[in-house]
Amino acid sequence: MKAKQRKAKDKYDHTFRAIYDRDVKWESDDVRGLLKLPPGVKVKVLNYDPVMKRIDMKQRFPAGYVEPAHTHTSWHSILVTKGRMCVAGKDLRPGDYVFGWDIPHGPYEYPDGCEVFIVYMGDATHVWEKEDLLRHKLTWKPKTTTGKKGVLAHLKKRKAGKI
């Protein structure tokens, strides 16, 4: 049975979707410019409703990546699906959850890399200061060889100001 899109009076997309993860390609965050994070983040946009301003996506952060302290005019719900996400004094693993609102939050550290499923409601554009990220002191240590290499590469980029 093919999914049918219904033209609703409320202008929202009422299409039913069942999506294979393998059919959605990873793309660079800057391709769509939805988040505006430092380079290195990959995304799989699973659903985007510009009327409702809702984005459902997977995000992949490379080992050593630091998501800077930031704000955005949206809330988000994040479920860790792979790797480690370190934030607010917690070392989060698959199954752990983060909720953020439109108040300053972060930085988030991904010492060994991480994948998350995230839902944004509102404008997901991250507002952050490059100087704050360049001055950030890492809190969490990598636990894998890949993580150790990633952290060193990230620190080298930050030292060169290439964030």
N, C-alpha and C positions, 0 to 999 in steps of 0.2 A: 504494500500500500504506500503510495507516494504521499509525502507530507504536503499539505496545502496551506498556503499563506492566506489568512483571512484578513480582509481590509476591515479593521475595527474602527468604530467611531472615535475611539480615544487616541488613535494614531500610533499606538504601540504595535510592535510586531508580535503577533500571536502564533507564529509558526512553531510547531512542535519539532524538536531536533533530537536526534540520537547520533552521536558523532564518535567515530573511531579516532583515538588519539593518533594513530599512525598516519591518518589522512590529513592532519593539520601540521604544516611545516613550522619549524622553529624559524623565527626571523629576528633581526636585530631590533631592539626597542626604538632606535632612531628612524627606522623605516616608516613607521606610522606617527612617531612623535607623540605617542599617548602619555608617556610617563616623564620623559626628559631627565633620565638618570645618567650618571657617568657611563662611559662606554663599557661594554662587556656583557650587559644583560641581554638575554634572549627571551622571547615571548612566543607563546602560542595563544592567539586570540580565539577563544572558543565561541564567544557570543559578544556582540557589541550592539547596544541599542542607544543611538544618539538622542532619541526623544526622551527616554527614561534616564539617560546618562549612566548607564550600567555597562560595565565591562567584566566579563568572566574570562579569566586567562590563567595560563600556567606561566610562571617565570622561572628562568634558570640563571643562577648566579655562579660565576666561576670561583674556584678555590682562591681564597685570599681577598675576595671582593668586599668592599665596604660601601654600604648604602648610606649616604650622608644623612645627618640630622636634617629634617625637612618638614614642610607642611604641604597640604593640598586641600582644596575645598571639596573634599569627599570623605566618606568613611570607607574603611576596607576591612574585610575579614580574610585572614590568611590561614591556610592549613599547610603545614610542612608535610611534604610527601617523600622527599629524599634528602639525605645529608643533614647539615647542621645550620641552624639560624640562631645567632646569639644576640639577644636584645633584652634590655631592661633587667640585667643581672641574671638572665636565664639562658641556659644552654638547651635549646629546643631541638627535638628530633621528630622523625615521622609520627604523625598523629597529633602533635602539639599545635596550639592555636594562638593567634594574635589578633586583637581587634584594635584598630586605630581610628581616630576621629580627626577632625580638622584643627587639631592643636599640634604644636611642635612635638615630634617624636623621632626616635633614632638617636644615634646611628645604629644600624644593624650590621653585624659582622657575619661573614660566611667563610670561616677559616678553611673549611674542607669542601666548599661548594655546597649548593643547595638547590632544590626545586620546591616550588610552592604552588598551590592553587589559590587564587586570590579573586575576590569580587570587590570591585569598586562601585560606589554609588556617588555620582557627582563628577566633578572635573578632577581627573587623576594626575594632572600635571604636577610633578614634584617641584617645589621651590626650595632651593638650597644654595648655600654659599660655598664656592670653590675653596676659599681660604680656610673655612672651617674643616673641610675634608682633608686638605693638605696638612693641617695641624693635628688631626686626630691621632691619638695614641691607641694602638691596638690593645684590647683587653683580653681577647681569647686567643689561645694557642692552637695551631693545627694539630690534628692527631693522625694524619696520614702523610705519606710521602708526597702525594699530589698536592695536599694542602700546604705543606712546607714550601714546595716550589711556587705555588700560587701566591702565598703571602710574600715571598721574596720578590716575585715579579711585580706584585701590586705596590709594594714599598718602593721599588725602583721607579715605577711610573710616577708615584706621588712625589718622590724626591726630585724628579725631572720636571714636575709640574704638568705632566701629561694626563691629567684626569679630566 
